[in-house]
Each structure stands twice: as C-alpha cells, then as structure tokens.
Amino acid sequence: MDVVLEVFDTFLFDRLYAAVLPASPATAAYRGPQNTKILPNATCSSMREAGTAAAYKYQPASQYFSFEPSGLAYMSRWPRDDMWRQALSLYLITWIFGLVIYFACATLSYVFIFDKNTFKHPKYLKNQIRMEIKQTLVALPVMAVVTVPFFVAEVRGHSKMYDSTADGPGLWYNILQFPLFITFTDFFIYWIHRGLHHPAVYKRLHKPHHKWIMPTPYASHAFHPLDGYMQSVPYHVFPFIFPLQKFAYIALFTFINVWTVFIHDGEYVANSPIINGAACHTMHHLYFNYNYGQFTTLWDRLGGSYRKPNEELFRRETKMGKQEWQRQSEEMEKIVQQVEGGDDRKYGEETKKAQ
C-alpha cells in the first residue's frame, strides 16, 4: 500500500493536509531534498517548535517509478511519515477505492452480463438492488476502519512485502506467489465462511448477506461490516507470513474485488468441478449450507460441503424456466426453515399478488 499511498499523497493528500493543517512559516520554507531552502532566521530549535515536516525525507516507495514531492509535501504539520496521517489517508483510500471498484465492476456486470430475467424469479426481493447498495454503503466505511491497522503496519515496514526481485526470494517466487496466495486465502476463507454459518453466529453476522436469495452484482459487497471484515482477514495476514511483491499485492486485491462481483453476477459460464464460479455461489445463496469456498471447490469437497450446480443452470432454455425456479423455491423454503427458523423476506412476487 505504500506505492498507492505515495500516488495519493502526491496528487491529493499533500495539498489537502497543507490546507487543513498548515505548518508554520519556518517549516513550510523547507522544499525537499532537491531544493532545500531554510529561512535564514530558522534555527534547529525553532524548526523543532514549528513541527516535524522539515525532518521528513522523501524515499520512493518503489524503484520502478517515483513522484518527486512538490513543496506541498513539506507544508503541513503532519508529514507524510506520520503514523496518524498515514492511518487517515489509508482509511480514505480504502473506503473510496472500495466504493469505486464496487460501483464500477457491479455496474458493468449489471449492464453487460447480469440476466435481467432474474427480476422475475419468485425469490427476488422487492427493491432488492436498492437494498443491496444501501447495505454496501453502510458496510464499507466500517470495514475500512478495521482494515486500516493492517495497511499501516505494511506501510511502516512490518510486513514481508518486497519491491524488486533482488529483494525477494527469487525470480521463481514472482510466479509462485499467485497460486500460494489463492491457496492460502481460499483455505482460511472456507473455514471462516463456514464458521459464520454456525447457528450461534449466523443470524447476528452472516444473515444480512443471505438476504439475497437470487443476488445481483450489487450484492457482492452487501455484508454486515464484521462479516465482510472477517472474510477479508486472510488477504491481509498473508503478506505478514509470506513474501509478496508490492505490485502483485495491488493486482491481487483488485482481482479479489472483481472476483467477488463475478460470483454474484448470475452468469453461469464455467461448469467447472474446480472453480467456485457464479453457479456454485448461486447454490450457496439458494441452499445456504453448501459451497463456502471463495475461489475453488477443493475445500468444500474435502469438507463434505460441495454441491454441484443444477445442470439446468447451464442451459439458456431452462436456466430461467418456471419449472427450475419452482424446484429451487421449494427446496430453499425447506432449508430456510432449518437455518433461520422462518423467512422474513419480502419478495416481489408476493407484493404483486397482494396488489
């Protein structure tokens, strides 16, 4: 995240912090390593009294590219390397970046991929998309708060993140880190997700995400905040246990957000026994206690929780047929009684009948 933070500091936060928390004239006169300029009457003691910005020394986050700071980087009482400034900046980045990725990917998926016939499904909720977005808008800022400590620790050098191949285990690891990351996170998310279905936890934390029996792409991030956070912990723990290249880290986190949208898009492209795609995840939303995995079906198979998607889902003529919908609804109604003790959802079809 130090690479991302440097970009945001250069183009946004330096100006913001200089305006909101300006340094005294003595400190603000410092213009950086290539253009050092200290006021003639500024002694060391007055610099200390004025603040710490003058002590900040720019170091590029990566050797592959850098942005030499402007004078604005030295014109705030909060220098770039202040832990609390980093925490606030990373919180805003996490929250805003999360919203941008969510709305961009979910909207593109909704427009170009999502089958709008889903709206006619008897288990599609009244005003569902609006509720999915509302739940996401509530969850993301809270999830950002509890995620920031991981990012601050990374930026301050406490993880095993590395920049160049020379700094890491070797060229071979630049490739190995990707399947290792997927395997590690898929294993732990499986058990965390399965644990969230335990009766002592489910109704408090995980039920809000299972409100969507037939999810749209906008359901992808519509969690209870602690539910979403708990399922993200393996992603953040990984670079504190295993080396991870900085740009691979950014690519993987972007991929995770995109993948989360894809498995909620209702387009059943991959009838794969290995990949936990949209069809497998639809089985999870419909029937609750199956297919807990994030990326693969491996741990579901080993844990006895794998359910093969209905063959009808992969044929256009039967995927949205009333016979398939009826079969799904009848089985779902039996399972929801077992899992939740009743069904308090308000479905669109029921609203139409009431009218």
Secondary structure, 3 states (H helix, E strand, C coil): CHHHHHHHHHHHHHHHHHHHCECCHHHHCCCCCCCCCCCCCCCHHHHHHHCCHHHCCCCCCCCCCCCCCCHHHHCECCCCCCHHHHHHHHHHHHHHHHHHHHHHHHHHHHHHCCCHHHHHCCCCECCHHHHHHHHHHHHHHHHHHHHHHHHHHHHCCCCCEECCHHHCCCHHHHHHHHHHHHHHHHHHHHHHHHHHCCHHHHHHHHHHHHHCCCCCHHHCCCCCHHHHHHHHHHHHHHHHHCCEEHHHHHHHHHHHHHHHHHCCCCCCCCCCCCECCHHHHHHHHHHCCCCCCCCECHHHHHHCCCCCCCHHHHCHHHHCCHHHHHHHHHHHHHHHHHHHCCCCCCEHHHHHHHC
